[in-house]
Amino acid sequence: MSRRDALILFLPEADDAAPRWMRVIDGAPVQAGEGANWLAACGIAALPAQTRVMLVAPAARVALHWIAHPDLPPRQGRAAARLAALAGGILPADQLFAATDANDDPARPHIVALAARADMQHWLLRAQHHGLDPDLIVPAALLLPEPDAGFTRGPVGGETVLRGVDMALPADMALPALIGDATIADVSAGTIEGRAIAALDAPPLDLRVGDFAKRVRRAPDKTLLRRIALWSGLILLIALLIALIGIVKQRVEASRLDAQSLALAQQVLSGASDPAQAQIALEAQLAQRGAGARAFTAPVAALLAAMQDAPGVALTSLTRDPDGMVRATLAAAKADDINAVLLGLQAAGFTITATPSQDPGGRTLADITVRP
């Protein structure tokens, strides 16, 4: 054996019956008993951490099928045998669980173990209730030697089991019609114990696969974690350096543009020494000439403010001349509404002109100019 400690539980057919158990150390049985008191009987508080646990499923609850597919490769033959066993089960296929042996010889039949999913869940929950997480589940009948002819018979976990060339069943279910005059070779309990111990490392068939496979918690690889942390740190450092280089480039470019802008502004403002102050001074000069952003935003803001007091007035066009003059067209049902807007502009300190007209729909129009 590759593992020093092992515990084998022989599950009974009845759910309320006590299981039989056997503790194995260094490949030899050292203690055995019945019930769930194996810790007290072994004089230990808990099983060692690396103890290998095997459940032996009762023969009456696991049906074994021998199905041959000599024309198929072994892997495909196993899959076909499994599907055939599920299709031939008494319960619906979704309530059954099937597992196959590891036979790679296409000339030999594949052994398929068929059990109810409810039984599998019950066995695992029962083991979990006693603090066990089984590593494998082996059908009881496969612990008997395979006969060349006839049957082998022996006690497995307190029940007598028969195994034939292509069938296996509990002894109390062996009807004379099934046995006939076939020879029956009795197998000693010691031989069965030895085969159970050998099954810890080389099970003839393991039901703990597929949906019921044991979930192994792997310990984290510290070397791998250190490598991940190192590479993560390097990636973050490179990303930070790229960001810092981008910021430096942007600041250098911004300084160059500020210096270029200041040099251009000094051609108009000889005393300018700061780009922000130069911008304010240039905007002030543009405003005095009727140009610049303020020459447009201030008249437009005043026009919109005046229109708020005249909800019947609509703005149909708005333009700005190169000299800074704002032109707009107002429309209203009554000329008095437009006059209210014009009076509001004058009260705000703007110089205005207005040319009245009328559109084809009968509305009054006014083409106005606004200047600070």
N, C-alpha and C positions, 0 to 999 in steps of 0.2 A: 504493500500500500504506500501511496505517496503522502497520505495524511496520517498523523499519529493517532488522533482521537476521532471516534465516530459513534453515532447513536442510530440504531435501527429500530423502527417502530413497526410492528405487525398489526395493522388495523383490523378490527373485527368486522364481521358482516353487519351485525346490529349496531346502530348508532349509539345506543346506551350501554354497550358492553365495554369492558376495560381492555385497552390494547396490551399486547405483550411487547417487551422491549429487550434489547441486548446492547450492552456497551462494548465497544471494540477499542483496544489500544494496541498499536503496533501490529495490526493485522490479526490479532487473537482476541476471542471473546473473554472478557474478564468478569462481567456481571450480567445478570439477566433477571427479569422479574415480570410482574403483571401490574397494570395500573399506571398512574401518573406520578408515582413516588420515586422515580429513578434518581433524582438528586439526593434525596435522603438515603436511599439504599446505597448509593455510591459514596456517601459521606462528603459531598461537595456542595457548595452554595450555588454554583452556576457552572454550566458547561464551559470548557475552554473556548476561547474566541474562534479558533479555527476548526472546531468540531464539525465533521461532515454528517449531515442528518439525512437519512433515507427512510421514506415511508414505503411499506409493502402493502399494496392495495389488495383487498380480499378478492378471491377468485370469483365469488358469486356476484360481484359488482362490476367486474371488468370482463367483457366478452372479447375473446381472442379469435382472430380470423387469419387463416393462411391463404393468401391470394397470390397466384403466380401470373406474371406477364413476361414470358421468356422472349417475346419479340420486341420488347421495349428496353431502352437503356435503363440502368438501375434507378436513376433519379426519377425518370418519368414513370417507371414501374411502381415506385413507392407512392407517387402522387395518385396514380390510377387506382392502386389498391386502397388507398385511404378513402377516395371518393366512393369506390364500390362498397366499402364497409359502411360508410355513412348512409348511402342509399338503401342498404339492406337492414338498417337498424329498426328496432321496434318503435322507438320514439322519433319524432320529427328531427331532421338533420340539424336544425338550429338549436336543439336541446342536447345534442350529443357532441362529444369531443373524441377525436381520433388521433392516435400517434402511431408511427411506424418504427420498425427496427432499422438498423444501419446496414442491412444486407446489400452488398454490392455485386452479388452473383445473380445474374438474370435467370439462370437455370433453377435457382432455388426460390420457393415462394416467399413473399414478404409477409411478415407477421404484423398485423394491425390490431392494436388494443383500442377497444371502444368502451367509453364510460360516459355516464350522464354528467353534464356540466354541473348540475346541482350537487352530485357526489363529489366532484373535484373541488368545488367551492367549500363544501362542508369539511372535507379532509384538511384543506389548507387553513380554514378558520379554526378548526379544532387544534391543529398544531400551533397556530398563532396564539390561541388562548393559553397554551402551556409554554409560551415564550420561544417557540421553535419556528424557524424559516427553512423548510426542507430544501435540500439541494436536488433531490431526485425522488421520483415515485416509480416504483417497479411493480408490475403485476405479479401476484403471488405464484401463479402457475409457472412462470418462466424461471423460477428458482429451482424447479425440478430439472434433472437432466433430460435432454431430448432423446427419446427412444428410437432405435433403428426400426423397431416394429412393436406393435402392441402398445402398452401403456407403462408409465412409471407412476408410482404412488408414494406419497410421503406427507408428513405433517408440516404445515407452514403456518406459523403463528397460531397454533391451536386448532386448525381445521385441516382435514385430510383432503388433498388435492390430487387429481389425476391429470396426467399430461400424455397425449398421444402424438402421433406423427403430424396430424393436422387438426388437432382439437385439444381443448383443455377445459376442465370443469371441476366443481367440487365433487367429492366422492358421493355425497348424498343425492346428487342429481344424476349420477351415472346409471341410467336405466339399462336393464339387461339387453334391450334392443340396440343400444349404442355400443355396449361392450362386446356382446356376442361371446365367442370363444377365444378372444384375443388374450394373450399372455399379459400378466401384470407383474412388474418387477418393483418390489418395495425398496424405497430409498430411506436410509437412516436419517435421523434428525441432525446428526453431526455433518453429514454430507450437505444437507440443505443449509445449515449454518455457514459452512465453508463457501457455498455458492453465493449466499447473501453477502458475505464479507467481500468476496471477489467482485460483486456487483457494485460496490461502493465506488470503484475506479473504472469498471467496464460493465455498465448495466446492459443486460440483453435488450431492454427497451425502456425508455424513460418517458413517462407521461408528463413530466414537468417541462413542456416545450410549448411553443406557440403562445396562445393567450394566457397560459398558466406558467410561462417561463419565469424563473426566479430573476428578480430585478437586482442586479449587482451594483452596489455603490462603490464606485472606484475612488480611491484616495487621490487627491489632487497631486499632480506631478510638480514638485517644487521647482525643479529645474526649468520646466516649461513655463511655470508662472513667472519665474525670474526673467526668462527671455521675453515673455509678453510684456512685463513691466518695463524692461529695458527698451524694447522697440517702441512701446507706447510713449515713453519719455522722450526718445529721439524724435519721434514724429511730432510730438507737441513742441519740442525745442525748434525743429525746423520750421513748423508753422509759425511759431512766435518770431523767429528770425525773418521769415518772409514778410510778416506783417510789419515788423519794425523797419525793414528795408523800404517797404512801400510808403510808410509814414515819412521816413527821411526824404525819399524822392519827392513826395508831395510837398513837404515843407520847403525843400530846395527850389522846386518849381514855383511855389507860391512866392517865395522871396524874390526869385528872378522876375516874375511878373509884376510884383510890387515895385521893384527898382525900375523896371521898364516904364511902368505907368507913371511913376514919380518923375522920371526924366522927361516924358512927354508933357506932363502937367507943368513942369518948370519952364517949358517954352512959352506958356501963357502966364503962369504965376511964378515969377522969379524967386519969390521968397518962400515957396512951398518946401517943407522939409519932411512932411509925413503924408503918406498916400491917403489916409482917411480925411485929414484936414484939407488936402488938395481937392478931394472929391466934393466936399461940402462947399468949398469956395467956387469951384467950377459950376456946380449946380445953381448956386446963387447968381452967378453971372449969366447963365443961360436963362434963368427965370426973369432977370431984368430985361433980356432981349426977346422974351416971349418964346423961348425954346426950352428944351430940357424936359425932364419927367414932370416937374411941378407945374409947368405951363399947361400940361394936359390934364393931370389928375385933379388939380384944384378946381378948374372950371367944370369938369365933368361931375365931380362930387357935389359942387354947388347946384348944378342943374338937376341932378337926381334928388337932392334934398328938397329943392323947390317943388318937384313933381309929386312928392309925397303928400303935399297939401292939396293937390289937384288930381284926385284919382281918375277923373275923366280924360286926362291928357295922356297920349301915347307918344313914345319916341320911335319914329320910323327910320331915322338915319342919323349917323354920327361919324364925323370925319375931323381930321386935323390938317391944317395947311402947313407947308414948310416953314412959314414964319411964326408958327405957334398958335395961330387962331383956330378955335374950335368951332365947327359948323354942325348944326343939328336941324332936323325937321321935326316939328311937333304937330300932332293931329288931335282934334277934339270936336265934339258935337257943337260946342258953343265957343265963340271967340273969347268970351269972358274967362273961361277956364284957362286958355293960353295966356291971357293978360295976367292972371294971377301968378303963373310961373315966371313970367318976365319981371313982374314987380318983385318977386322973391329974389331973383338974380341981382337986380339993381340994389335991393336992400343989403345983399351980401357984399356989395362993393365991386361988382363986375360991370364992365362996359358991354352993352348988347346992342344989336340991330335986329330988326324983324321985318320980313317981307311977307304979308299975308297972301293966301291963295285959297283955292277950293278944289277938292278932288272930285272925280265923277260921281262918287257916292253921296256928295253933299256935305262931307265933313270939312271943317275949317282947318287949313294948313298954315303953318308959319315957318319960313326958313330963317333961322336965327344964327347970329355969330356971337360968341362969348370970348371976351378977352379980359385978362386980369387988370 
